[in-house]
Amino acid sequence: DTDNDGVLFLSIPAYDNWDVYVDGSKAERIDELDIGFTGVYVPAGSHEIELRYNNRFVNYGSIVSMIGLILLVRALALRKNHKQ
């Protein structure tokens, strides 16, 4: 809640991987403030702020892990069937 337009100072590092949403809409601008921290313009009024960390390497790692898990389960199932 704020009476005036302003900038929300977030004590998180200013990385390109952060997405900030104000009331469900992606913030137009995310600024770097005070030696590497993140700032987001917020208009006057009451707002809900949401932060999302979006890193493509984490996403790729999740996909590779799921494929590996599926292959492991399949290999164990084949091994169990082979012993019977």
PDB file of N, CA, C and O in Angstrom:
ATOM      1  N   ASP A   1       0.849  -1.187   0.000  1.00  0.00           N
ATOM      2  CA  ASP A   1       0.000   0.000   0.000  1.00  0.00           C
ATOM      3  C   ASP A   1       0.882   1.233   0.000  1.00  0.00           C
ATOM      4  O   ASP A   1       1.826   1.338   0.783  1.00  0.00           O
ATOM      5  N   THR A   2       0.569   2.150  -0.871  1.00  0.00           N
ATOM      6  CA  THR A   2       1.315   3.407  -0.922  1.00  0.00           C
ATOM      7  C   THR A   2       0.395   4.537  -1.369  1.00  0.00           C
ATOM      8  O   THR A   2      -0.498   4.336  -2.192  1.00  0.00           O
ATOM      9  N   ASP A   3       0.623   5.719  -0.819  1.00  0.00           N
ATOM     10  CA  ASP A   3      -0.179   6.889  -1.182  1.00  0.00           C
ATOM     11  C   ASP A   3       0.305   7.554  -2.459  1.00  0.00           C
ATOM     12  O   ASP A   3      -0.456   8.262  -3.119  1.00  0.00           O
ATOM     13  N   ASN A   4       1.566   7.334  -2.813  1.00  0.00           N
ATOM     14  CA  ASN A   4       2.174   7.977  -3.983  1.00  0.00           C
ATOM     15  C   ASN A   4       2.819   6.936  -4.886  1.00  0.00           C
ATOM     16  O   ASN A   4       3.116   5.821  -4.457  1.00  0.00           O
ATOM     17  N   ASP A   5       3.031   7.317  -6.148  1.00  0.00           N
ATOM     18  CA  ASP A   5       3.819   6.476  -7.040  1.00  0.00           C
ATOM     19  C   ASP A   5       5.214   6.346  -6.440  1.00  0.00           C
ATOM     20  O   ASP A   5       5.706   7.268  -5.789  1.00  0.00           O
ATOM     21  N   GLY A   6       5.849   5.197  -6.660  1.00  0.00           N
ATOM     22  CA  GLY A   6       7.181   5.029  -6.107  1.00  0.00           C
ATOM     23  C   GLY A   6       7.889   3.835  -6.684  1.00  0.00           C
ATOM     24  O   GLY A   6       7.428   3.218  -7.644  1.00  0.00           O
ATOM     25  N   VAL A   7       9.013   3.520  -6.087  1.00  0.00           N
ATOM     26  CA  VAL A   7       9.825   2.376  -6.504  1.00  0.00           C
ATOM     27  C   VAL A   7       9.945   1.432  -5.315  1.00  0.00           C
ATOM     28  O   VAL A   7      10.325   1.842  -4.218  1.00  0.00           O
ATOM     29  N   LEU A   8       9.621   0.180  -5.544  1.00  0.00           N
ATOM     30  CA  LEU A   8       9.783  -0.846  -4.528  1.00  0.00           C
ATOM     31  C   LEU A   8      11.217  -1.348  -4.607  1.00  0.00           C
ATOM     32  O   LEU A   8      11.645  -1.864  -5.640  1.00  0.00           O
ATOM     33  N   PHE A   9      11.954  -1.196  -3.520  1.00  0.00           N
ATOM     34  CA  PHE A   9      13.340  -1.642  -3.442  1.00  0.00           C
ATOM     35  C   PHE A   9      13.335  -3.071  -2.918  1.00  0.00           C
ATOM     36  O   PHE A   9      12.838  -3.335  -1.823  1.00  0.00           O
ATOM     37  N   LEU A  10      13.890  -3.992  -3.704  1.00  0.00           N
ATOM     38  CA  LEU A  10      13.956  -5.405  -3.319  1.00  0.00           C
ATOM     39  C   LEU A  10      15.414  -5.770  -3.066  1.00  0.00           C
ATOM     40  O   LEU A  10      16.275  -5.514  -3.907  1.00  0.00           O
ATOM     41  N   SER A  11      15.688  -6.357  -1.931  1.00  0.00           N
ATOM     42  CA  SER A  11      17.078  -6.698  -1.609  1.00  0.00           C
ATOM     43  C   SER A  11      17.444  -8.062  -2.186  1.00  0.00           C
ATOM     44  O   SER A  11      17.916  -8.954  -1.481  1.00  0.00           O
ATOM     45  N   ILE A  12      17.212  -8.194  -3.490  1.00  0.00           N
ATOM     46  CA  ILE A  12      17.638  -9.371  -4.246  1.00  0.00           C
ATOM     47  C   ILE A  12      18.560  -8.887  -5.364  1.00  0.00           C
ATOM     48  O   ILE A  12      18.391  -7.775  -5.865  1.00  0.00           O
ATOM     49  N   PRO A  13      19.521  -9.701  -5.754  1.00  0.00           N
ATOM     50  CA  PRO A  13      20.425  -9.274  -6.830  1.00  0.00           C
ATOM     51  C   PRO A  13      19.660  -9.012  -8.131  1.00  0.00           C
ATOM     52  O   PRO A  13      18.700  -9.713  -8.454  1.00  0.00           O
ATOM     53  N   ALA A  14      20.095  -8.013  -8.854  1.00  0.00           N
ATOM     54  CA  ALA A  14      19.456  -7.638 -10.119  1.00  0.00           C
ATOM     55  C   ALA A  14      19.960  -8.548 -11.232  1.00  0.00           C
ATOM     56  O   ALA A  14      20.935  -8.226 -11.911  1.00  0.00           O
ATOM     57  N   TYR A  15      19.296  -9.682 -11.415  1.00  0.00           N
ATOM     58  CA  TYR A  15      19.609 -10.621 -12.489  1.00  0.00           C
ATOM     59  C   TYR A  15      18.522 -10.535 -13.539  1.00  0.00           C
ATOM     60  O   TYR A  15      17.373 -10.217 -13.234  1.00  0.00           O
ATOM     61  N   ASP A  16      18.889 -10.821 -14.781  1.00  0.00           N
ATOM     62  CA  ASP A  16      17.904 -10.830 -15.868  1.00  0.00           C
ATOM     63  C   ASP A  16      16.870 -11.935 -15.695  1.00  0.00           C
ATOM     64  O   ASP A  16      15.814 -11.894 -16.327  1.00  0.00           O
ATOM     65  N   ASN A  17      17.154 -12.913 -14.855  1.00  0.00           N
ATOM     66  CA  ASN A  17      16.259 -14.057 -14.702  1.00  0.00           C
ATOM     67  C   ASN A  17      15.048 -13.777 -13.827  1.00  0.00           C
ATOM     68  O   ASN A  17      14.146 -14.613 -13.755  1.00  0.00           O
ATOM     69  N   TRP A  18      14.996 -12.629 -13.158  1.00  0.00           N
ATOM     70  CA  TRP A  18      13.849 -12.288 -12.325  1.00  0.00           C
ATOM     71  C   TRP A  18      12.747 -11.665 -13.161  1.00  0.00           C
ATOM     72  O   TRP A  18      12.998 -10.759 -13.956  1.00  0.00           O
ATOM     73  N   ASP A  19      11.521 -12.152 -12.979  1.00  0.00           N
ATOM     74  CA  ASP A  19      10.334 -11.514 -13.537  1.00  0.00           C
ATOM     75  C   ASP A  19       9.516 -11.016 -12.355  1.00  0.00           C
ATOM     76  O   ASP A  19       9.325 -11.733 -11.372  1.00  0.00           O
ATOM     77  N   VAL A  20       9.034  -9.775 -12.460  1.00  0.00           N
ATOM     78  CA  VAL A  20       8.236  -9.191 -11.400  1.00  0.00           C
ATOM     79  C   VAL A  20       6.855  -8.886 -11.962  1.00  0.00           C
ATOM     80  O   VAL A  20       6.720  -8.311 -13.042  1.00  0.00           O
ATOM     81  N   TYR A  21       5.834  -9.283 -11.211  1.00  0.00           N
ATOM     82  CA  TYR A  21       4.450  -9.057 -11.611  1.00  0.00           C
ATOM     83  C   TYR A  21       3.778  -8.164 -10.581  1.00  0.00           C
ATOM     84  O   TYR A  21       3.879  -8.400  -9.377  1.00  0.00           O
ATOM     85  N   VAL A  22       3.092  -7.137 -11.063  1.00  0.00           N
ATOM     86  CA  VAL A  22       2.326  -6.235 -10.213  1.00  0.00           C
ATOM     87  C   VAL A  22       0.859  -6.459 -10.548  1.00  0.00           C
ATOM     88  O   VAL A  22       0.424  -6.192 -11.668  1.00  0.00           O
ATOM     89  N   ASP A  23       0.099  -6.949  -9.577  1.00  0.00           N
ATOM     90  CA  ASP A  23      -1.318  -7.263  -9.765  1.00  0.00           C
ATOM     91  C   ASP A  23      -1.558  -8.212 -10.942  1.00  0.00           C
ATOM     92  O   ASP A  23      -2.534  -8.061 -11.677  1.00  0.00           O
ATOM     93  N   GLY A  24      -0.660  -9.192 -11.117  1.00  0.00           N
ATOM     94  CA  GLY A  24      -0.825 -10.206 -12.153  1.00  0.00           C
ATOM     95  C   GLY A  24      -0.273  -9.832 -13.513  1.00  0.00           C
ATOM     96  O   GLY A  24      -0.229 -10.680 -14.404  1.00  0.00           O
ATOM     97  N   SER A  25       0.154  -8.578 -13.705  1.00  0.00           N
ATOM     98  CA  SER A  25       0.725  -8.150 -14.990  1.00  0.00           C
ATOM     99  C   SER A  25       2.238  -7.985 -14.839  1.00  0.00           C
ATOM    100  O   SER A  25       2.726  -7.450 -13.844  1.00  0.00           O
ATOM    101  N   LYS A  26       2.967  -8.460 -15.856  1.00  0.00           N
ATOM    102  CA  LYS A  26       4.423  -8.350 -15.805  1.00  0.00           C
ATOM    103  C   LYS A  26       4.833  -6.885 -15.766  1.00  0.00           C
ATOM    104  O   LYS A  26       4.338  -6.074 -16.548  1.00  0.00           O
ATOM    105  N   ALA A  27       5.737  -6.552 -14.855  1.00  0.00           N
ATOM    106  CA  ALA A  27       6.217  -5.177 -14.719  1.00  0.00           C
ATOM    107  C   ALA A  27       6.931  -4.753 -15.993  1.00  0.00           C
ATOM    108  O   ALA A  27       7.723  -5.508 -16.558  1.00  0.00           O
ATOM    109  N   GLU A  28       6.644  -3.543 -16.435  1.00  0.00           N
ATOM    110  CA  GLU A  28       7.266  -3.024 -17.662  1.00  0.00           C
ATOM    111  C   GLU A  28       8.750  -2.784 -17.476  1.00  0.00           C
ATOM    112  O   GLU A  28       9.550  -3.010 -18.385  1.00  0.00           O
ATOM    113  N   ARG A  29       9.109  -2.323 -16.284  1.00  0.00           N
ATOM    114  CA  ARG A  29      10.510  -1.988 -16.020  1.00  0.00           C
ATOM    115  C   ARG A  29      10.975  -2.602 -14.721  1.00  0.00           C
ATOM    116  O   ARG A  29      10.286  -2.546 -13.703  1.00  0.00           O
ATOM    117  N   ILE A  30      12.151  -3.188 -14.773  1.00  0.00           N
ATOM    118  CA  ILE A  30      12.846  -3.639 -13.570  1.00  0.00           C
ATOM    119  C   ILE A  30      14.204  -2.950 -13.610  1.00  0.00           C
ATOM    120  O   ILE A  30      14.984  -3.161 -14.538  1.00  0.00           O
ATOM    121  N   ASP A  31      14.482  -2.130 -12.610  1.00  0.00           N
ATOM    122  CA  ASP A  31      15.711  -1.351 -12.596  1.00  0.00           C
ATOM    123  C   ASP A  31      16.730  -1.921 -11.626  1.00  0.00           C
ATOM    124  O   ASP A  31      16.382  -2.581 -10.647  1.00  0.00           O
ATOM    125  N   GLU A  32      18.008  -1.649 -11.922  1.00  0.00           N
ATOM    126  CA  GLU A  32      19.072  -1.985 -10.992  1.00  0.00           C
ATOM    127  C   GLU A  32      19.304  -0.774 -10.104  1.00  0.00           C
ATOM    128  O   GLU A  32      19.538   0.328 -10.602  1.00  0.00           O
ATOM    129  N   LEU A  33      19.242  -0.969  -8.801  1.00  0.00           N
ATOM    130  CA  LEU A  33      19.393   0.115  -7.836  1.00  0.00           C
ATOM    131  C   LEU A  33      20.545  -0.161  -6.890  1.00  0.00           C
ATOM    132  O   LEU A  33      20.838  -1.316  -6.580  1.00  0.00           O
ATOM    133  N   ASP A  34      21.190   0.881  -6.438  1.00  0.00           N
ATOM    134  CA  ASP A  34      22.138   0.828  -5.334  1.00  0.00           C
ATOM    135  C   ASP A  34      23.079  -0.371  -5.394  1.00  0.00           C
ATOM    136  O   ASP A  34      23.047  -1.239  -4.521  1.00  0.00           O
ATOM    137  N   ILE A  35      23.892  -0.412  -6.401  1.00  0.00           N
ATOM    138  CA  ILE A  35      24.923  -1.437  -6.562  1.00  0.00           C
ATOM    139  C   ILE A  35      24.354  -2.856  -6.649  1.00  0.00           C
ATOM    140  O   ILE A  35      24.717  -3.731  -5.863  1.00  0.00           O
ATOM    141  N   GLY A  36      23.461  -3.069  -7.612  1.00  0.00           N
ATOM    142  CA  GLY A  36      23.062  -4.424  -7.942  1.00  0.00           C
ATOM    143  C   GLY A  36      21.776  -4.953  -7.363  1.00  0.00           C
ATOM    144  O   GLY A  36      21.480  -6.134  -7.544  1.00  0.00           O
ATOM    145  N   PHE A  37      20.993  -4.141  -6.673  1.00  0.00           N
ATOM    146  CA  PHE A  37      19.714  -4.610  -6.175  1.00  0.00           C
ATOM    147  C   PHE A  37      18.614  -4.307  -7.186  1.00  0.00           C
ATOM    148  O   PHE A  37      18.849  -3.614  -8.176  1.00  0.00           O
ATOM    149  N   THR A  38      17.418  -4.822  -6.938  1.00  0.00           N
ATOM    150  CA  THR A  38      16.318  -4.717  -7.876  1.00  0.00           C
ATOM    151  C   THR A  38      15.306  -3.679  -7.411  1.00  0.00           C
ATOM    152  O   THR A  38      14.986  -3.598  -6.225  1.00  0.00           O
ATOM    153  N   GLY A  39      14.808  -2.889  -8.351  1.00  0.00           N
ATOM    154  CA  GLY A  39      13.762  -1.916  -8.053  1.00  0.00           C
ATOM    155  C   GLY A  39      12.651  -2.023  -9.078  1.00  0.00           C
ATOM    156  O   GLY A  39      12.910  -2.234 -10.262  1.00  0.00           O
ATOM    157  N   VAL A  40      11.405  -1.877  -8.622  1.00  0.00           N
ATOM    158  CA  VAL A  40      10.240  -1.995  -9.498  1.00  0.00           C
ATOM    159  C   VAL A  40       9.340  -0.792  -9.273  1.00  0.00           C
ATOM    160  O   VAL A  40       9.012  -0.465  -8.132  1.00  0.00           O
ATOM    161  N   TYR A  41       8.935  -0.128 -10.357  1.00  0.00           N
ATOM    162  CA  TYR A  41       8.008   0.996 -10.261  1.00  0.00           C
ATOM    163  C   TYR A  41       6.640   0.472  -9.821  1.00  0.00           C
ATOM    164  O   TYR A  41       6.141  -0.515 -10.361  1.00  0.00           O
ATOM    165  N   VAL A  42       6.045   1.141  -8.841  1.00  0.00           N
ATOM    166  CA  VAL A  42       4.721   0.768  -8.333  1.00  0.00           C
ATOM    167  C   VAL A  42       3.877   2.034  -8.245  1.00  0.00           C
ATOM    168  O   VAL A  42       4.262   2.984  -7.564  1.00  0.00           O
ATOM    169  N   PRO A  43       2.727   2.060  -8.927  1.00  0.00           N
ATOM    170  CA  PRO A  43       1.859   3.233  -8.835  1.00  0.00           C
ATOM    171  C   PRO A  43       1.178   3.306  -7.465  1.00  0.00           C
ATOM    172  O   PRO A  43       1.154   2.327  -6.719  1.00  0.00           O
ATOM    173  N   ALA A  44       0.633   4.467  -7.154  1.00  0.00           N
ATOM    174  CA  ALA A  44      -0.062   4.661  -5.881  1.00  0.00           C
ATOM    175  C   ALA A  44      -1.217   3.678  -5.760  1.00  0.00           C
ATOM    176  O   ALA A  44      -1.848   3.321  -6.755  1.00  0.00           O
ATOM    177  N   GLY A  45      -1.486   3.243  -4.535  1.00  0.00           N
ATOM    178  CA  GLY A  45      -2.591   2.324  -4.294  1.00  0.00           C
ATOM    179  C   GLY A  45      -2.128   1.041  -3.627  1.00  0.00           C
ATOM    180  O   GLY A  45      -0.996   0.941  -3.154  1.00  0.00           O
ATOM    181  N   SER A  46      -3.009   0.078  -3.597  1.00  0.00           N
ATOM    182  CA  SER A  46      -2.730  -1.227  -2.995  1.00  0.00           C
ATOM    183  C   SER A  46      -2.458  -2.233  -4.111  1.00  0.00           C
ATOM    184  O   SER A  46      -3.248  -2.360  -5.046  1.00  0.00           O
ATOM    185  N   HIS A  47      -1.341  -2.941  -4.008  1.00  0.00           N
ATOM    186  CA  HIS A  47      -0.931  -3.859  -5.069  1.00  0.00           C
ATOM    187  C   HIS A  47      -0.386  -5.156  -4.510  1.00  0.00           C
ATOM    188  O   HIS A  47       0.086  -5.210  -3.374  1.00  0.00           O
ATOM    189  N   GLU A  48      -0.457  -6.208  -5.327  1.00  0.00           N
ATOM    190  CA  GLU A  48       0.159  -7.487  -5.002  1.00  0.00           C
ATOM    191  C   GLU A  48       1.373  -7.650  -5.902  1.00  0.00           C
ATOM    192  O   GLU A  48       1.266  -7.563  -7.125  1.00  0.00           O
ATOM    193  N   ILE A  49       2.528  -7.889  -5.290  1.00  0.00           N
ATOM    194  CA  ILE A  49       3.789  -8.028  -6.017  1.00  0.00           C
ATOM    195  C   ILE A  49       4.197  -9.500  -5.981  1.00  0.00           C
ATOM    196  O   ILE A  49       4.204 -10.123  -4.919  1.00  0.00           O
ATOM    197  N   GLU A  50       4.537 -10.050  -7.151  1.00  0.00           N
ATOM    198  CA  GLU A  50       4.962 -11.445  -7.242  1.00  0.00           C
ATOM    199  C   GLU A  50       6.301 -11.504  -7.970  1.00  0.00           C
ATOM    200  O   GLU A  50       6.483 -10.869  -9.008  1.00  0.00           O
ATOM    201  N   LEU A  51       7.230 -12.269  -7.417  1.00  0.00           N
ATOM    202  CA  LEU A  51       8.540 -12.465  -8.024  1.00  0.00           C
ATOM    203  C   LEU A  51       8.630 -13.890  -8.546  1.00  0.00           C
ATOM    204  O   LEU A  51       8.226 -14.834  -7.867  1.00  0.00           O
ATOM    205  N   ARG A  52       9.158 -14.042  -9.749  1.00  0.00           N
ATOM    206  CA  ARG A  52       9.374 -15.376 -10.325  1.00  0.00           C
ATOM    207  C   ARG A  52      10.797 -15.426 -10.877  1.00  0.00           C
ATOM    208  O   ARG A  52      11.217 -14.556 -11.639  1.00  0.00           O
ATOM    209  N   TYR A  53      11.522 -16.457 -10.477  1.00  0.00           N
ATOM    210  CA  TYR A  53      12.879 -16.662 -10.985  1.00  0.00           C
ATOM    211  C   TYR A  53      12.785 -17.621 -12.160  1.00  0.00           C
ATOM    212  O   TYR A  53      12.351 -18.762 -12.003  1.00  0.00           O
ATOM    213  N   ASN A  54      13.183 -17.166 -13.316  1.00  0.00           N
ATOM    214  CA  ASN A  54      13.020 -17.930 -14.547  1.00  0.00           C
ATOM    215  C   ASN A  54      14.394 -18.131 -15.185  1.00  0.00           C
ATOM    216  O   ASN A  54      14.922 -17.239 -15.849  1.00  0.00           O
ATOM    217  N   ASN A  55      14.961 -19.314 -14.972  1.00  0.00           N
ATOM    218  CA  ASN A  55      16.289 -19.609 -15.495  1.00  0.00           C
ATOM    219  C   ASN A  55      16.187 -20.793 -16.446  1.00  0.00           C
ATOM    220  O   ASN A  55      15.771 -21.879 -16.042  1.00  0.00           O
ATOM    221  N   ARG A  56      16.556 -20.597 -17.684  1.00  0.00           N
ATOM    222  CA  ARG A  56      16.385 -21.659 -18.682  1.00  0.00           C
ATOM    223  C   ARG A  56      17.212 -22.890 -18.355  1.00  0.00           C
ATOM    224  O   ARG A  56      16.802 -24.002 -18.689  1.00  0.00           O
ATOM    225  N   PHE A  57      18.371 -22.727 -17.709  1.00  0.00           N
ATOM    226  CA  PHE A  57      19.193 -23.877 -17.377  1.00  0.00           C
ATOM    227  C   PHE A  57      18.531 -24.738 -16.301  1.00  0.00           C
ATOM    228  O   PHE A  57      18.660 -25.962 -16.322  1.00  0.00           O
ATOM    229  N   VAL A  58      17.833 -24.113 -15.373  1.00  0.00           N
ATOM    230  CA  VAL A  58      17.079 -24.874 -14.370  1.00  0.00           C
ATOM    231  C   VAL A  58      15.956 -25.637 -15.069  1.00  0.00           C
ATOM    232  O   VAL A  58      15.704 -26.801 -14.757  1.00  0.00           O
ATOM    233  N   ASN A  59      15.287 -24.983 -16.009  1.00  0.00           N
ATOM    234  CA  ASN A  59      14.216 -25.644 -16.758  1.00  0.00           C
ATOM    235  C   ASN A  59      14.761 -26.826 -17.561  1.00  0.00           C
ATOM    236  O   ASN A  59      14.162 -27.901 -17.559  1.00  0.00           O
ATOM    237  N   TYR A  60      15.879 -26.640 -18.239  1.00  0.00           N
ATOM    238  CA  TYR A  60      16.492 -27.731 -19.007  1.00  0.00           C
ATOM    239  C   TYR A  60      16.904 -28.865 -18.073  1.00  0.00           C
ATOM    240  O   TYR A  60      16.700 -30.036 -18.394  1.00  0.00           O
ATOM    241  N   GLY A  61      17.478 -28.531 -16.928  1.00  0.00           N
ATOM    242  CA  GLY A  61      17.896 -29.539 -15.964  1.00  0.00           C
ATOM    243  C   GLY A  61      16.719 -30.367 -15.466  1.00  0.00           C
ATOM    244  O   GLY A  61      16.843 -31.576 -15.268  1.00  0.00           O
ATOM    245  N   SER A  62      15.588 -29.721 -15.268  1.00  0.00           N
ATOM    246  CA  SER A  62      14.388 -30.445 -14.833  1.00  0.00           C
ATOM    247  C   SER A  62      13.935 -31.443 -15.895  1.00  0.00           C
ATOM    248  O   SER A  62      13.550 -32.567 -15.573  1.00  0.00           O
ATOM    249  N   ILE A  63      13.982 -31.035 -17.139  1.00  0.00           N
ATOM    250  CA  ILE A  63      13.580 -31.918 -18.246  1.00  0.00           C
ATOM    251  C   ILE A  63      14.526 -33.115 -18.340  1.00  0.00           C
ATOM    252  O   ILE A  63      14.078 -34.255 -18.467  1.00  0.00           O
ATOM    253  N   VAL A  64      15.824 -32.858 -18.278  1.00  0.00           N
ATOM    254  CA  VAL A  64      16.809 -33.943 -18.357  1.00  0.00           C
ATOM    255  C   VAL A  64      16.646 -34.897 -17.172  1.00  0.00           C
ATOM    256  O   VAL A  64      16.763 -36.111 -17.335  1.00  0.00           O
ATOM    257  N   SER A  65      16.379 -34.355 -15.984  1.00  0.00           N
ATOM    258  CA  SER A  65      16.168 -35.203 -14.806  1.00  0.00           C
ATOM    259  C   SER A  65      14.940 -36.082 -14.968  1.00  0.00           C
ATOM    260  O   SER A  65      14.976 -37.260 -14.610  1.00  0.00           O
ATOM    261  N   MET A  66      13.867 -35.542 -15.494  1.00  0.00           N
ATOM    262  CA  MET A  66      12.649 -36.333 -15.699  1.00  0.00           C
ATOM    263  C   MET A  66      12.885 -37.448 -16.718  1.00  0.00           C
ATOM    264  O   MET A  66      12.428 -38.574 -16.524  1.00  0.00           O
ATOM    265  N   ILE A  67      13.593 -37.139 -17.794  1.00  0.00           N
ATOM    266  CA  ILE A  67      13.912 -38.174 -18.789  1.00  0.00           C
ATOM    267  C   ILE A  67      14.754 -39.273 -18.153  1.00  0.00           C
ATOM    268  O   ILE A  67      14.507 -40.457 -18.379  1.00  0.00           O
ATOM    269  N   GLY A  68      15.747 -38.883 -17.359  1.00  0.00           N
ATOM    270  CA  GLY A  68      16.586 -39.866 -16.675  1.00  0.00           C
ATOM    271  C   GLY A  68      15.783 -40.737 -15.724  1.00  0.00           C
ATOM    272  O   GLY A  68      16.011 -41.944 -15.653  1.00  0.00           O
ATOM    273  N   LEU A  69      14.842 -40.143 -14.991  1.00  0.00           N
ATOM    274  CA  LEU A  69      14.001 -40.902 -14.075  1.00  0.00           C
ATOM    275  C   LEU A  69      13.125 -41.896 -14.829  1.00  0.00           C
ATOM    276  O   LEU A  69      12.976 -43.041 -14.403  1.00  0.00           O
ATOM    277  N   ILE A  70      12.550 -41.467 -15.938  1.00  0.00           N
ATOM    278  CA  ILE A  70      11.719 -42.366 -16.756  1.00  0.00           C
ATOM    279  C   ILE A  70      12.549 -43.535 -17.282  1.00  0.00           C
ATOM    280  O   ILE A  70      12.103 -44.682 -17.246  1.00  0.00           O
ATOM    281  N   LEU A  71      13.750 -43.246 -17.768  1.00  0.00           N
ATOM    282  CA  LEU A  71      14.621 -44.316 -18.273  1.00  0.00           C
ATOM    283  C   LEU A  71      15.035 -45.284 -17.164  1.00  0.00           C
ATOM    284  O   LEU A  71      15.116 -46.491 -17.393  1.00  0.00           O
ATOM    285  N   LEU A  72      15.293 -44.763 -15.972  1.00  0.00           N
ATOM    286  CA  LEU A  72      15.659 -45.617 -14.848  1.00  0.00           C
ATOM    287  C   LEU A  72      14.509 -46.547 -14.467  1.00  0.00           C
ATOM    288  O   LEU A  72      14.712 -47.745 -14.269  1.00  0.00           O
ATOM    289  N   VAL A  73      13.320 -46.000 -14.367  1.00  0.00           N
ATOM    290  CA  VAL A  73      12.146 -46.813 -14.027  1.00  0.00           C
ATOM    291  C   VAL A  73      11.922 -47.883 -15.090  1.00  0.00           C
ATOM    292  O   VAL A  73      11.623 -49.033 -14.771  1.00  0.00           O
ATOM    293  N   ARG A  74      12.068 -47.502 -16.336  1.00  0.00           N
ATOM    294  CA  ARG A  74      11.883 -48.471 -17.438  1.00  0.00           C
ATOM    295  C   ARG A  74      12.944 -49.579 -17.369  1.00  0.00           C
ATOM    296  O   ARG A  74      12.631 -50.756 -17.542  1.00  0.00           O
ATOM    297  N   ALA A  75      14.198 -49.190 -17.114  1.00  0.00           N
ATOM    298  CA  ALA A  75      15.273 -50.185 -17.024  1.00  0.00           C
ATOM    299  C   ALA A  75      15.037 -51.131 -15.859  1.00  0.00           C
ATOM    300  O   ALA A  75      15.265 -52.334 -15.993  1.00  0.00           O
ATOM    301  N   LEU A  76      14.588 -50.622 -14.723  1.00  0.00           N
ATOM    302  CA  LEU A  76      14.296 -51.489 -13.578  1.00  0.00           C
ATOM    303  C   LEU A  76      13.129 -52.417 -13.870  1.00  0.00           C
ATOM    304  O   LEU A  76      13.149 -53.580 -13.467  1.00  0.00           O
ATOM    305  N   ALA A  77      12.114 -51.922 -14.564  1.00  0.00           N
ATOM    306  CA  ALA A  77      10.965 -52.761 -14.924  1.00  0.00           C
ATOM    307  C   ALA A  77      11.392 -53.863 -15.885  1.00  0.00           C
ATOM    308  O   ALA A  77      10.955 -55.006 -15.745  1.00  0.00           O
ATOM    309  N   LEU A  78      12.239 -53.537 -16.860  1.00  0.00           N
ATOM    310  CA  LEU A  78      12.721 -54.550 -17.804  1.00  0.00           C
ATOM    311  C   LEU A  78      13.580 -55.596 -17.094  1.00  0.00           C
ATOM    312  O   LEU A  78      13.506 -56.786 -17.403  1.00  0.00           O
ATOM    313  N   ARG A  79      14.383 -55.149 -16.156  1.00  0.00           N
ATOM    314  CA  ARG A  79      15.237 -56.075 -15.411  1.00  0.00           C
ATOM    315  C   ARG A  79      14.383 -57.043 -14.573  1.00  0.00           C
ATOM    316  O   ARG A  79      14.671 -58.238 -14.502  1.00  0.00           O
ATOM    317  N   LYS A  80      13.345 -56.513 -13.949  1.00  0.00           N
ATOM    318  CA  LYS A  80      12.448 -57.338 -13.147  1.00  0.00           C
ATOM    319  C   LYS A  80      11.738 -58.371 -14.036  1.00  0.00           C
ATOM    320  O   LYS A  80      11.619 -59.537 -13.657  1.00  0.00           O
ATOM    321  N   ASN A  81      11.272 -57.949 -15.200  1.00  0.00           N
ATOM    322  CA  ASN A  81      10.601 -58.854 -16.131  1.00  0.00           C
ATOM    323  C   ASN A  81      11.554 -59.906 -16.684  1.00  0.00           C
ATOM    324  O   ASN A  81      11.150 -61.043 -16.927  1.00  0.00           O
ATOM    325  N   HIS A  82      12.805 -59.538 -16.883  1.00  0.00           N
ATOM    326  CA  HIS A  82      13.808 -60.463 -17.426  1.00  0.00           C
ATOM    327  C   HIS A  82      14.129 -61.587 -16.435  1.00  0.00           C
ATOM    328  O   HIS A  82      14.389 -62.718 -16.845  1.00  0.00           O
ATOM    329  N   LYS A  83      14.112 -61.276 -15.119  1.00  0.00           N
ATOM    330  CA  LYS A  83      14.415 -62.284 -14.103  1.00  0.00           C
ATOM    331  C   LYS A  83      13.307 -63.312 -13.960  1.00  0.00           C
ATOM    332  O   LYS A  83      13.561 -64.423 -13.495  1.00  0.00           O
ATOM    333  N   GLN A  84      12.107 -62.977 -14.340  1.00  0.00           N
ATOM    334  CA  GLN A  84      10.973 -63.904 -14.181  1.00  0.00           C
ATOM    335  C   GLN A  84      10.965 -64.916 -15.230  1.00  0.00           C
ATOM    336  O   GLN A  84      10.084 -65.776 -15.251  1.00  0.00           O
TER     337      GLN A  84
END
